[in-house]
Amino acid sequence: MNFKGATDVLFDNLTHSDLAEALGVSIATIRQARLKASALSHRSPPSDWKHVVIRLAERRIMHYRRLIDNLRAQEDVS
């Protein structure tokens, strides 16, 4: 893995769209739920949001763990 490949993986991120898809709601729902509770457009988050956020966070951990493992494996070969 070269520098560009490693940093492409490092900079990979989640979007509002990714969370909306995982929750089965619209992007607007995500954006409105992230507003301050005092905002006129604020909406409550979907009821199962914590479980979905945990699952997505666990996937990110695995994503970065693979990057770390790949880079360390290359160190061992060098």
C-alpha positions as CSV (number, residue, x, y, z in Angstrom):
1,M,0.0,0.0,0.0
2,N,1.4,3.4,-1.0
3,F,1.0,6.8,0.6
4,K,-2.0,7.7,-1.6
5,G,-3.8,4.4,-1.0
6,A,-3.3,4.6,2.7
7,T,-4.4,8.2,3.0
8,D,-7.4,7.5,0.7
9,V,-8.5,4.9,3.3
10,L,-7.7,7.2,6.2
11,F,-9.8,10.1,4.7
12,D,-12.7,7.9,3.9
13,N,-15.7,9.0,5.9
14,L,-19.4,8.7,6.5
15,T,-22.0,11.1,5.2
16,H,-25.5,12.2,6.2
17,S,-26.6,10.1,3.3
18,D,-24.9,7.0,4.7
19,L,-26.6,7.4,8.1
20,A,-30.0,8.2,6.4
21,E,-29.8,5.0,4.4
22,A,-28.8,2.9,7.4
23,L,-31.8,4.3,9.4
24,G,-34.2,4.2,6.5
25,V,-35.0,7.9,6.6
26,S,-34.3,10.9,4.5
27,I,-31.2,13.1,4.6
28,A,-33.4,16.0,5.6
29,T,-34.5,14.0,8.7
30,I,-30.9,13.5,9.7
31,R,-30.0,17.1,9.2
32,Q,-33.1,18.3,11.1
33,A,-32.4,15.9,14.0
34,R,-28.9,17.3,14.3
35,L,-30.2,20.8,14.8
36,K,-30.4,22.4,18.2
37,A,-33.6,21.4,20.0
38,S,-34.6,25.1,20.0
39,A,-34.5,25.4,16.2
40,L,-37.9,25.6,14.5
41,S,-36.9,22.9,12.0
42,H,-35.6,20.5,14.7
43,R,-37.0,16.9,14.5
44,S,-36.5,14.1,16.9
45,P,-34.0,11.4,15.8
46,P,-35.3,8.0,14.6
47,S,-36.0,5.8,17.6
48,D,-33.3,3.2,16.8
49,W,-30.6,5.7,16.1
50,K,-28.2,4.5,18.8
51,H,-28.0,0.9,17.6
52,V,-27.4,2.1,14.0
53,V,-24.7,4.6,15.1
54,I,-23.0,1.9,17.1
55,R,-23.1,-0.5,14.1
56,L,-21.7,2.2,11.8
57,A,-19.0,3.1,14.4
58,E,-18.0,-0.6,14.7
59,R,-17.6,-0.7,10.9
60,R,-15.4,2.3,11.0
61,I,-13.2,0.7,13.7
62,M,-12.9,-2.4,11.5
63,H,-12.1,-0.2,8.5
64,Y,-9.2,1.5,10.3
65,R,-8.1,-1.7,11.9
66,R,-7.6,-3.2,8.4
67,L,-5.6,-0.1,7.4
68,I,-3.4,-0.4,10.4
69,D,-2.9,-4.1,9.9
70,N,-2.0,-3.7,6.2
71,L,0.5,-1.0,7.0
72,R,2.1,-2.9,9.8
73,A,2.3,-6.0,7.6
74,Q,4.2,-4.0,5.1
75,E,6.6,-2.8,7.8
76,D,7.4,-6.4,8.7
77,V,8.2,-7.2,5.1
78,S,10.5,-4.2,4.5
